[in-house]
Amino acid sequence: MHKSSNYYRIICNCLLVAVLASCSAWRLPELKGGNFVFGSNVTPIEKIPTKPDKPTTVYIQGKVEKQVPLMKQWAYQINDSTGKIWVITNQKNLQQGTQVVLKGKVSYKSIPIAGQDFGEVYITEE
């Protein structure tokens, strides 16, 4: 077999893996002890504003704790040891206990009841 065709195959395989990985949440292996830091782009959940002034896109990393089916989407509660937040996504295969890294837009939904606001901040995956 020709050397250049081997290099071509390697490059194609790497590109295929990159494309497939970008189509869904990145799943990280189970971690034993300590906090795993994915990179400087990850925002700790406790640092996400509770009432964002403007649309903000963030990366979060944490463990799937709860899952709720919606009409055509899913909601997952993600915990990163600094806090918990709900993520709305089209993905339906995230299992409880799985470590994930998700990218999404921070939103706030106001829920006024008896003169008080019981709204909540959440993320819609991009």
N, C-alpha and C positions, 0 to 999 in steps of 0.2 A: 504494500500500500504506500502511496506517496505521502511524504511528510506534510506537505501543504494541506492535503485533505484531512489529516489528523488534527491540525491546528484549526481548520475550519469547523470540524465537528465539535471540538472543545469550546470554541467561541459560541457556536450556536446553542450548545447545551447550557452554557453560563447565561446567555441571554434568555433562554426559555425559563430557567429557574428564577431569574430576576423578574420576569413578567408575571409568572405564576405567584410569586411571593407578594407582588404589589397588588394583587387582586383581592386579597383578604387580609384579615388581621394577622399580625405576626404572632406566632405562638412560641413562647419561650419554654425551655425545659423546666420541670419542677425544681425549685430552689430549696436547698437545705441550709437554713440558718443565714442570718444577715440579709441586708437589702441588696437587690441586684440593681445596678444603674445601667440603663440602656444607653444613655447619652445625654448631652447637655440640652437637647431639644425637648426632653420629657418634663412636663409640668407636674409637680406634686399636686394632688387633688386639693389639699388645704390651701394652695395658692391660687386656685381658680376663683375669680370674683363671684360672690353670691348673686349680685345683680349687675351683669356686665353692661357698660355704657355703650359699647360698640361691638359689632360682630368680631369674635376672636377665634382663631383656629389654634388648637392645642394638640399635643401628643400626650397621652396618658399611658401609664404602665401599671398593671395590677392584676389581681386575681378575680376571676368571675365568681361572685357570691350567690347571686340570684338571677333567675331568668323568667321573663314574662312574655308570652306570645301576645302580639297585637294583631290588628286586622291583616296587614300585609308586611309587617316588620316584627322585630323582636326588641325587647328592652332588657338590658343586662346591668346589674349593679356591680360596679367595679370597686375594689378596695385596694389601696396602695399603702396601707399602714399609716398614712397621714389623714385619710378620710375616705368617704364613699361617695360615688356619683353614679347616676343612671346614664346609660348610653343607649340611644335609639339607633338601630342598624337593620339592614336587610339580611345580615348573616343569621342563619338559624342553627348553626352547628357549634356554637361555643358552649362547652360543657362547664359545669360548676367545678371550681378548683383549678381551672386552666389559667396559666399566666399569659396575658396578652399585652400588646402595645397597639393602641388605637389612635387614629387621627380624626378630629372632628371639630365642629363649630359649637361654641358655648352659647347656650340660650337660657332664658328664664321665662317661666310660665307663672303668671300671677293667678292665685286662687283666693279671691276675697270671700271671707265667710264672717258674717256678723261684725263687719267693720275691721277685721284683721286680715292681714295677707299671709296665707299659708302656702305661698308659692314655692317653687323649687327650681334650682339650677340643674341643667342636664346638658348632655352633649349629643349632637346628631352626627353620626359618623359620615365622613366624606369619602 
